[in-house]
Amino acid sequence: NDQQAFEDARDEYKNIVKERGSCILLAVYRGKMSEGISFNDDYARCVICVGIPFPNASDRNVSSKRAYNDQQRRVEQNEALLSGSSWYKQQ
């Protein structure tokens, strides 16, 4: 499962740091590794963040928000609200 894979990757990273003194960890920004995990002391000497320009378009929350914005503009004539496409491009 995803949680076990995450824990295995984290543990492998920490074990390599203990054995070799350093390791490079690549993770998706906004993913599990970037939130709520403490990399104290030797576990993080440098952090480089690279943002992915758009959230996952197939994510249920993203597609729901896009559809909601489009519906509000079309049905409610709410021109103050961005279209779903315009909203997505600003994320």
PATI-811005 format. One record per residue: residue number from 1; x, y, z of N, C-alpha, C, O in turn. Coordinates in nm, 3 decimals, always signed. Atoms other than C-alpha are relative to their C-alpha. Layout:
<atoms>
+------+---------+---------+---------+---------+---------+---------+---------+---------+---------+---------+---------+---------+
| seba |   neast |  nnorth |     nup |  caeast | canorth |    caup |   ceast |  cnorth |     cup |   oeast |  onorth |     oup |
+------+---------+---------+---------+---------+---------+---------+---------+---------+---------+---------+---------+---------+
|  NUM |       X |       Y |       Z |       X |       Y |       Z |       X |       Y |       Z |       X |       Y |       Z |
...
+------+---------+---------+---------+---------+---------+---------+---------+---------+---------+---------+---------+---------+
</atoms>
This chain:
<atoms>
+------+---------+---------+---------+---------+---------+---------+---------+---------+---------+---------+---------+---------+
| seba |   neast |  nnorth |     nup |  caeast | canorth |    caup |   ceast |  cnorth |     cup |   oeast |  onorth |     oup |
+------+---------+---------+---------+---------+---------+---------+---------+---------+---------+---------+---------+---------+
|    1 |  +0.083 |  -0.120 |  +0.000 |  +0.000 |  +0.000 |  +0.000 |  +0.087 |  +0.125 |  +0.000 |  +0.208 |  +0.118 |  +0.022 |
|    2 |  -0.075 |  -0.126 |  +0.012 |  +0.100 |  +0.365 |  -0.036 |  +0.069 |  +0.038 |  +0.130 |  +0.183 |  +0.085 |  +0.128 |
|    3 |  -0.059 |  -0.037 |  -0.129 |  +0.161 |  +0.422 |  +0.334 |  +0.124 |  -0.083 |  +0.029 |  +0.224 |  -0.030 |  +0.077 |
|    4 |  -0.115 |  +0.087 |  -0.024 |  +0.394 |  +0.124 |  +0.359 |  +0.116 |  +0.036 |  -0.092 |  +0.232 |  +0.036 |  -0.049 |
|    5 |  -0.105 |  -0.040 |  +0.094 |  +0.585 |  +0.230 |  +0.047 |  +0.066 |  +0.129 |  +0.046 |  +0.188 |  +0.143 |  +0.037 |
|    6 |  -0.053 |  -0.126 |  -0.052 |  +0.625 |  +0.579 |  +0.195 |  +0.093 |  -0.026 |  +0.119 |  +0.203 |  +0.028 |  +0.123 |
|    7 |  -0.080 |  +0.030 |  -0.118 |  +0.753 |  +0.442 |  +0.527 |  +0.128 |  -0.075 |  -0.037 |  +0.233 |  -0.050 |  +0.022 |
|    8 |  -0.118 |  +0.072 |  +0.046 |  +0.992 |  +0.205 |  +0.348 |  +0.102 |  +0.095 |  -0.061 |  +0.222 |  +0.085 |  -0.034 |
|    9 |  -0.089 |  -0.098 |  +0.063 |  +1.137 |  +0.491 |  +0.141 |  +0.065 |  +0.089 |  +0.105 |  +0.185 |  +0.116 |  +0.098 |
|   10 |  -0.054 |  -0.085 |  -0.107 |  +1.178 |  +0.711 |  +0.449 |  +0.105 |  -0.075 |  +0.082 |  +0.211 |  -0.021 |  +0.112 |
|   11 |  -0.094 |  +0.080 |  -0.080 |  +1.346 |  +0.431 |  +0.646 |  +0.128 |  -0.031 |  -0.076 |  +0.237 |  -0.028 |  -0.019 |
|   12 |  -0.119 |  +0.027 |  +0.082 |  +1.579 |  +0.345 |  +0.359 |  +0.089 |  +0.124 |  -0.007 |  +0.211 |  +0.113 |  +0.003 |
|   13 |  -0.075 |  -0.127 |  +0.002 |  +1.683 |  +0.711 |  +0.333 |  +0.077 |  +0.018 |  +0.131 |  +0.196 |  +0.047 |  +0.129 |
|   14 |  -0.065 |  -0.019 |  -0.131 |  +1.757 |  +0.732 |  +0.707 |  +0.112 |  -0.101 |  +0.023 |  +0.216 |  -0.066 |  +0.079 |
|   15 |  -0.103 |  +0.103 |  -0.017 |  +1.952 |  +0.405 |  +0.704 |  +0.124 |  +0.031 |  -0.084 |  +0.236 |  +0.011 |  -0.037 |
|   16 |  -0.115 |  -0.035 |  +0.085 |  +2.172 |  +0.518 |  +0.413 |  +0.076 |  +0.117 |  +0.059 |  +0.199 |  +0.119 |  +0.055 |
|   17 |  -0.067 |  -0.114 |  -0.063 |  +2.244 |  +0.848 |  +0.589 |  +0.085 |  -0.049 |  +0.118 |  +0.198 |  -0.004 |  +0.136 |
|   18 |  -0.076 |  +0.055 |  -0.114 |  +2.351 |  +0.652 |  +0.900 |  +0.123 |  -0.077 |  -0.046 |  +0.230 |  -0.065 |  +0.014 |
|   19 |  -0.109 |  +0.084 |  +0.048 |  +2.569 |  +0.412 |  +0.699 |  +0.108 |  +0.080 |  -0.073 |  +0.227 |  +0.061 |  -0.048 |
|   20 |  -0.093 |  -0.067 |  +0.089 |  +2.730 |  +0.647 |  +0.447 |  +0.027 |  +0.146 |  +0.036 |  +0.125 |  +0.204 |  -0.011 |
|   21 |  -0.018 |  -0.139 |  -0.040 |  +2.689 |  +0.990 |  +0.605 |  -0.074 |  +0.100 |  -0.087 |  -0.086 |  +0.217 |  -0.050 |
|   22 |  +0.076 |  -0.091 |  +0.085 |  +2.489 |  +1.137 |  +0.318 |  -0.087 |  -0.080 |  -0.096 |  -0.064 |  -0.198 |  -0.122 |
|   23 |  +0.092 |  +0.062 |  +0.095 |  +2.211 |  +1.063 |  +0.075 |  -0.081 |  +0.111 |  -0.065 |  -0.104 |  +0.216 |  -0.005 |
|   24 |  +0.086 |  -0.096 |  +0.069 |  +2.001 |  +1.248 |  -0.179 |  -0.141 |  -0.059 |  -0.004 |  -0.161 |  -0.173 |  -0.046 |
|   25 |  +0.140 |  +0.042 |  +0.001 |  +1.625 |  +1.226 |  -0.142 |  -0.076 |  +0.090 |  -0.096 |  -0.077 |  +0.212 |  -0.081 |
|   26 |  +0.082 |  -0.074 |  +0.094 |  +1.404 |  +1.330 |  -0.431 |  -0.146 |  -0.034 |  +0.029 |  -0.182 |  -0.151 |  +0.041 |
|   27 |  +0.141 |  +0.022 |  -0.031 |  +1.036 |  +1.377 |  -0.360 |  -0.083 |  +0.105 |  -0.073 |  -0.033 |  +0.211 |  -0.110 |
|   28 |  +0.091 |  -0.091 |  +0.067 |  +0.736 |  +1.543 |  -0.519 |  -0.042 |  +0.110 |  +0.097 |  -0.087 |  +0.082 |  +0.209 |
|   29 |  +0.044 |  -0.114 |  -0.081 |  +0.665 |  +1.892 |  -0.384 |  -0.151 |  -0.010 |  +0.018 |  -0.223 |  -0.041 |  -0.077 |
|   30 |  +0.139 |  +0.016 |  -0.042 |  +0.327 |  +1.891 |  -0.205 |  -0.035 |  -0.146 |  +0.027 |  -0.150 |  -0.178 |  +0.057 |
|   31 |  +0.024 |  +0.141 |  -0.027 |  +0.365 |  +1.515 |  -0.159 |  +0.024 |  -0.033 |  +0.146 |  +0.049 |  +0.056 |  +0.227 |
|   32 |  -0.013 |  +0.044 |  -0.139 |  +0.393 |  +1.310 |  +0.160 |  +0.135 |  +0.036 |  +0.061 |  +0.141 |  +0.073 |  +0.178 |
|   33 |  -0.134 |  -0.027 |  -0.055 |  +0.768 |  +1.364 |  +0.199 |  +0.020 |  +0.148 |  +0.031 |  +0.110 |  +0.183 |  +0.107 |
|   34 |  -0.022 |  -0.143 |  -0.019 |  +0.729 |  +1.741 |  +0.191 |  -0.082 |  +0.058 |  +0.114 |  -0.064 |  +0.175 |  +0.148 |
|   35 |  +0.087 |  -0.053 |  -0.105 |  +0.472 |  +1.776 |  +0.468 |  +0.002 |  -0.088 |  +0.124 |  -0.021 |  -0.209 |  +0.117 |
|   36 |  +0.014 |  +0.068 |  -0.128 |  +0.487 |  +1.682 |  +0.834 |  +0.111 |  -0.095 |  +0.038 |  +0.096 |  -0.172 |  +0.132 |
|   37 |  -0.111 |  +0.089 |  -0.031 |  +0.821 |  +1.502 |  +0.833 |  +0.117 |  +0.087 |  +0.045 |  +0.148 |  +0.188 |  -0.017 |
|   38 |  -0.112 |  -0.075 |  -0.053 |  +1.113 |  +1.622 |  +1.038 |  +0.131 |  -0.064 |  -0.045 |  +0.157 |  -0.181 |  -0.016 |
|   39 |  -0.132 |  +0.047 |  +0.040 |  +1.458 |  +1.587 |  +0.884 |  +0.103 |  +0.078 |  +0.081 |  +0.162 |  +0.174 |  +0.032 |
|   40 |  -0.092 |  -0.069 |  -0.092 |  +1.672 |  +1.693 |  +1.180 |  +0.145 |  -0.040 |  -0.025 |  +0.174 |  -0.144 |  -0.084 |
|   41 |  -0.143 |  +0.027 |  -0.005 |  +2.050 |  +1.710 |  +1.207 |  +0.055 |  -0.044 |  -0.135 |  +0.044 |  +0.030 |  -0.233 |
|   42 |  -0.065 |  +0.046 |  +0.122 |  +2.230 |  +1.502 |  +0.944 |  -0.096 |  -0.043 |  -0.110 |  -0.054 |  -0.072 |  -0.222 |
|   43 |  +0.097 |  +0.047 |  +0.100 |  +1.909 |  +1.407 |  +0.765 |  -0.036 |  +0.107 |  -0.103 |  -0.097 |  +0.076 |  -0.205 |
|   44 |  +0.026 |  -0.106 |  +0.099 |  +1.885 |  +1.744 |  +0.589 |  +0.105 |  +0.108 |  +0.014 |  +0.101 |  +0.188 |  +0.107 |
|   45 |  -0.102 |  -0.104 |  +0.002 |  +2.185 |  +1.959 |  +0.509 |  -0.031 |  +0.106 |  -0.105 |  +0.020 |  +0.218 |  -0.098 |
|   46 |  +0.038 |  -0.093 |  +0.106 |  +2.036 |  +2.123 |  +0.204 |  -0.137 |  -0.041 |  -0.052 |  -0.167 |  -0.160 |  -0.065 |
|   47 |  +0.132 |  +0.028 |  +0.055 |  +1.684 |  +2.153 |  +0.069 |  -0.014 |  +0.083 |  -0.128 |  +0.004 |  +0.205 |  -0.126 |
|   48 |  +0.027 |  -0.068 |  +0.126 |  +1.611 |  +2.238 |  -0.292 |  -0.143 |  -0.035 |  -0.038 |  -0.177 |  -0.152 |  -0.054 |
|   49 |  +0.141 |  +0.021 |  +0.035 |  +1.245 |  +2.283 |  -0.379 |  -0.023 |  +0.036 |  -0.146 |  +0.014 |  +0.144 |  -0.192 |
|   50 |  +0.037 |  -0.024 |  +0.139 |  +1.125 |  +2.251 |  -0.735 |  -0.150 |  -0.019 |  -0.009 |  -0.200 |  -0.129 |  +0.013 |
|   51 |  +0.145 |  +0.009 |  +0.008 |  +0.759 |  +2.328 |  -0.785 |  -0.046 |  -0.054 |  -0.134 |  +0.007 |  -0.018 |  -0.239 |
|   52 |  +0.064 |  +0.049 |  +0.121 |  +0.551 |  +2.139 |  -1.035 |  -0.103 |  +0.106 |  -0.037 |  -0.182 |  +0.146 |  +0.049 |
|   53 |  +0.081 |  -0.117 |  +0.034 |  +0.364 |  +2.408 |  -1.229 |  -0.150 |  -0.015 |  +0.019 |  -0.218 |  +0.084 |  +0.046 |
|   54 |  +0.144 |  +0.018 |  -0.012 |  +0.016 |  +2.256 |  -1.210 |  -0.032 |  -0.117 |  +0.091 |  +0.040 |  -0.216 |  +0.092 |
|   55 |  +0.045 |  +0.118 |  -0.074 |  -0.169 |  +2.032 |  -0.968 |  -0.050 |  -0.107 |  -0.097 |  -0.077 |  -0.077 |  -0.213 |
|   56 |  +0.044 |  +0.111 |  +0.083 |  -0.274 |  +1.694 |  -1.102 |  -0.141 |  +0.027 |  -0.052 |  -0.236 |  +0.038 |  +0.026 |
|   57 |  +0.129 |  -0.034 |  +0.061 |  -0.558 |  +1.766 |  -1.346 |  -0.106 |  -0.107 |  +0.022 |  -0.225 |  -0.078 |  +0.018 |
|   58 |  +0.098 |  +0.107 |  -0.021 |  -0.720 |  +1.429 |  -1.279 |  -0.038 |  -0.017 |  +0.147 |  -0.121 |  -0.101 |  +0.180 |
|   59 |  +0.037 |  +0.005 |  -0.141 |  -0.735 |  +1.486 |  -0.902 |  -0.147 |  +0.040 |  +0.015 |  -0.192 |  +0.136 |  -0.048 |
|   60 |  +0.144 |  -0.025 |  -0.015 |  -1.098 |  +1.480 |  -0.789 |  -0.029 |  +0.142 |  +0.048 |  -0.123 |  +0.205 |  -0.001 |
|   61 |  +0.022 |  -0.136 |  -0.050 |  -1.071 |  +1.809 |  -0.597 |  +0.022 |  +0.105 |  -0.110 |  -0.053 |  +0.202 |  -0.120 |
|   62 |  -0.030 |  -0.094 |  +0.107 |  -0.917 |  +1.987 |  -0.894 |  -0.109 |  -0.002 |  -0.106 |  -0.158 |  +0.104 |  -0.147 |
|   63 |  +0.104 |  +0.006 |  +0.103 |  -1.170 |  +1.859 |  -1.148 |  -0.134 |  +0.051 |  +0.052 |  -0.211 |  +0.111 |  -0.024 |
|   64 |  +0.125 |  -0.052 |  -0.058 |  -1.457 |  +1.939 |  -0.909 |  +0.000 |  +0.152 |  +0.006 |  -0.101 |  +0.215 |  -0.025 |
|   65 |  -0.011 |  -0.146 |  -0.007 |  -1.334 |  +2.295 |  -0.857 |  -0.013 |  +0.062 |  -0.139 |  -0.081 |  +0.163 |  -0.156 |
|   66 |  +0.010 |  -0.053 |  +0.136 |  -1.294 |  +2.349 |  -1.231 |  -0.145 |  -0.006 |  -0.050 |  -0.195 |  +0.090 |  -0.109 |
|   67 |  +0.140 |  +0.016 |  +0.043 |  -1.645 |  +2.215 |  -1.299 |  -0.090 |  +0.098 |  +0.073 |  -0.181 |  +0.156 |  +0.013 |
|   68 |  +0.081 |  -0.094 |  -0.079 |  -1.792 |  +2.426 |  -1.017 |  +0.015 |  +0.142 |  -0.056 |  -0.085 |  +0.212 |  -0.076 |
|   69 |  -0.022 |  -0.134 |  +0.053 |  -1.632 |  +2.744 |  -1.150 |  -0.069 |  +0.018 |  -0.135 |  -0.132 |  +0.120 |  -0.160 |
|   70 |  +0.064 |  -0.009 |  +0.132 |  -1.751 |  +2.671 |  -1.504 |  -0.152 |  +0.007 |  +0.013 |  -0.217 |  +0.084 |  -0.058 |
|   71 |  +0.145 |  +0.000 |  -0.019 |  -2.104 |  +2.597 |  -1.383 |  -0.048 |  +0.135 |  +0.055 |  -0.148 |  +0.189 |  +0.008 |
|   72 |  +0.040 |  -0.127 |  -0.058 |  -2.121 |  +2.913 |  -1.172 |  +0.005 |  +0.113 |  -0.103 |  -0.081 |  +0.201 |  -0.103 |
|   73 |  -0.009 |  -0.103 |  +0.105 |  -2.010 |  +3.126 |  -1.465 |  -0.111 |  -0.017 |  -0.102 |  -0.167 |  +0.081 |  -0.149 |
|   74 |  +0.099 |  +0.027 |  +0.104 |  -2.251 |  +2.957 |  -1.706 |  -0.143 |  +0.017 |  +0.053 |  -0.224 |  +0.087 |  -0.008 |
|   75 |  +0.137 |  +0.003 |  -0.052 |  -2.562 |  +2.907 |  -1.489 |  -0.034 |  +0.127 |  +0.078 |  -0.140 |  +0.186 |  +0.059 |
|   76 |  +0.027 |  -0.115 |  -0.087 |  -2.534 |  +3.188 |  -1.236 |  +0.046 |  +0.132 |  -0.060 |  +0.025 |  +0.239 |  -0.002 |
|   77 |  -0.052 |  -0.120 |  +0.066 |  -2.373 |  +3.432 |  -1.478 |  +0.096 |  +0.078 |  +0.091 |  +0.097 |  +0.201 |  +0.091 |
|   78 |  -0.095 |  -0.060 |  -0.093 |  -2.104 |  +3.496 |  -1.217 |  +0.132 |  +0.025 |  -0.072 |  +0.221 |  -0.059 |  -0.070 |
|   79 |  -0.119 |  -0.034 |  +0.077 |  -1.841 |  +3.670 |  -1.429 |  +0.118 |  +0.038 |  +0.089 |  +0.231 |  +0.045 |  +0.042 |
|   80 |  -0.108 |  -0.034 |  -0.092 |  -1.641 |  +3.766 |  -1.119 |  +0.085 |  -0.123 |  +0.033 |  +0.199 |  -0.110 |  +0.077 |
|   81 |  -0.069 |  +0.125 |  -0.029 |  -1.542 |  +3.401 |  -1.078 |  +0.080 |  -0.042 |  -0.123 |  +0.031 |  -0.034 |  -0.236 |
|   82 |  -0.082 |  +0.047 |  +0.111 |  -1.257 |  +3.267 |  -1.290 |  -0.060 |  -0.126 |  -0.061 |  -0.124 |  -0.206 |  +0.009 |
|   83 |  +0.040 |  +0.126 |  +0.061 |  -1.338 |  +2.996 |  -1.540 |  +0.086 |  -0.112 |  +0.058 |  +0.192 |  -0.086 |  +0.115 |
|   84 |  -0.076 |  +0.114 |  -0.053 |  -1.222 |  +2.648 |  -1.444 |  +0.140 |  -0.005 |  -0.057 |  +0.237 |  -0.032 |  +0.014 |
|   85 |  -0.130 |  +0.002 |  +0.067 |  -0.940 |  +2.666 |  -1.696 |  +0.091 |  +0.112 |  +0.052 |  +0.209 |  +0.089 |  +0.078 |
|   86 |  -0.081 |  -0.113 |  -0.051 |  -0.824 |  +3.010 |  -1.579 |  +0.042 |  -0.024 |  +0.145 |  +0.155 |  +0.007 |  +0.182 |
|   87 |  -0.034 |  +0.031 |  -0.139 |  -0.837 |  +2.901 |  -1.215 |  +0.115 |  -0.101 |  +0.004 |  +0.210 |  -0.083 |  +0.080 |
|   88 |  -0.102 |  +0.105 |  +0.004 |  -0.630 |  +2.591 |  -1.296 |  +0.137 |  +0.056 |  -0.038 |  +0.239 |  +0.017 |  +0.020 |
|   89 |  -0.126 |  -0.058 |  +0.044 |  -0.364 |  +2.796 |  -1.474 |  +0.065 |  +0.087 |  +0.106 |  +0.186 |  +0.110 |  +0.101 |
|   90 |  -0.056 |  -0.085 |  -0.106 |  -0.320 |  +3.016 |  -1.166 |  +0.054 |  -0.081 |  +0.118 |  +0.118 |  -0.025 |  +0.207 |
|   91 |  -0.044 |  +0.083 |  -0.113 |  -0.249 |  +2.723 |  -0.933 |  +0.149 |  -0.022 |  -0.001 |  +0.202 |  -0.090 |  +0.087 |
+------+---------+---------+---------+---------+---------+---------+---------+---------+---------+---------+---------+---------+
</atoms>
